[in-house]
Amino acid sequence: MIVKMLHENGLKSEHCYAAAFGSIGLAVLSWTASMQAEATGTSRADRWGIFIGEWAPTFFGLGLALARYED
């Protein structure tokens, strides 16, 4: 039902896969930036990288569901 609605609104599996790979890159970038923030005294700054990194499996799952629906 949700997959059908997403597909009818123009979302394709390729978009979800791109978002998944983008979130992986953003997580690495956030983690790298947090290393500098922790050096200046901000504790636990790496949690942003972990939080963003958790988006990737969701986007991959949506991509797989949409790919299956598209077939």
MARKOLDO-624949 format. One record per residue (C-alpha): x, y, z; residue number from 1. Coordinates in nm, 4 decimals. Example, Ala and Ser with C-alpha at 12.3 -4.5 7.8 and 13.67 -1.06 7.14 Angstrom:
BEGIN
          x          y          z     n
     1.2300    -0.4500     0.7800     1
     1.3670    -0.1060     0.7140     2
! end
This chain:
BEGIN
          x          y          z     n
     0.0000     0.0000     0.0000     1
     0.2723     0.2470     0.0948     2
     0.4987     0.1243    -0.1839     3
     0.2169     0.1699    -0.4342     4
     0.1568     0.5253    -0.3096     5
     0.5283     0.6092    -0.3313     6
     0.5479     0.4679    -0.6832     7
     0.2399     0.6604    -0.7961     8
     0.3969     0.9812    -0.6617     9
     0.7020     0.9323    -0.8841    10
     0.9506     0.7685    -0.6480    11
     1.1566     0.4998    -0.8174    12
     1.3886     0.2358    -0.6789    13
     1.6895     0.4200    -0.8243    14
     1.6036     0.7246    -0.6136    15
     1.6036     0.5165    -0.2974    16
     1.9332     0.3503    -0.3871    17
     2.0891     0.6912    -0.4523    18
     1.9584     0.8166    -0.1180    19
     2.1061     0.5108     0.0545    20
     2.4505     0.5635    -0.0937    21
     2.4216     0.9358    -0.0227    22
     2.3417     0.8695     0.3419    23
     2.6472     0.6437     0.3687    24
     2.8638     0.9239     0.2296    25
     2.6989     1.1782     0.4581    26
     2.7574     0.9516     0.7586    27
     3.1278     0.9255     0.6759    28
     3.1482     1.3009     0.6257    29
     2.9664     1.3647     0.9540    30
     3.1914     1.1208     1.1366    31
     3.5015     1.2906     0.9953    32
     3.3728     1.6323     1.0974    33
     3.2872     1.5034     1.4446    34
     3.6478     1.3971     1.4986    35
     3.7423     1.7643     1.4695    36
     3.4545     1.8686     1.6975    37
     3.5629     1.6206     1.9634    38
     3.9148     1.7599     1.9469    39
     3.7732     2.0990     2.0477    40
     3.5806     1.9559     2.3429    41
     3.2414     1.8504     2.2063    42
     3.1796     1.5035     2.3431    43
     2.9777     1.2412     2.1597    44
     2.9770     1.4311     1.8306    45
     3.0181     1.1033     1.6425    46
     2.6572     1.0104     1.7183    47
     2.5420     1.2196     1.4203    48
     2.7399     0.9896     1.1923    49
     2.5828     0.6846     1.3527    50
     2.2346     0.8381     1.3291    51
     2.2730     0.9230     0.9602    52
     2.4304     0.5842     0.8913    53
     2.1133     0.4140     1.0105    54
     1.9165     0.5673     0.7226    55
     2.0911     0.3567     0.4576    56
     1.9221     0.0212     0.5364    57
     1.5817     0.1899     0.5288    58
     1.6483     0.3422     0.1881    59
     1.7854     0.0121     0.0557    60
     1.4743    -0.1665     0.1835    61
     1.2465     0.0853     0.0166    62
     1.4491     0.0529    -0.3020    63
     1.4084    -0.3234    -0.3008    64
     1.0357    -0.2969    -0.2344    65
     0.9923    -0.0461    -0.5154    66
     1.2033    -0.2553    -0.7537    67
     0.9838    -0.5537    -0.6812    68
     0.6703    -0.3461    -0.7318    69
     0.8049    -0.2057    -1.0604    70
     0.8495    -0.5585    -1.1963    71
! end
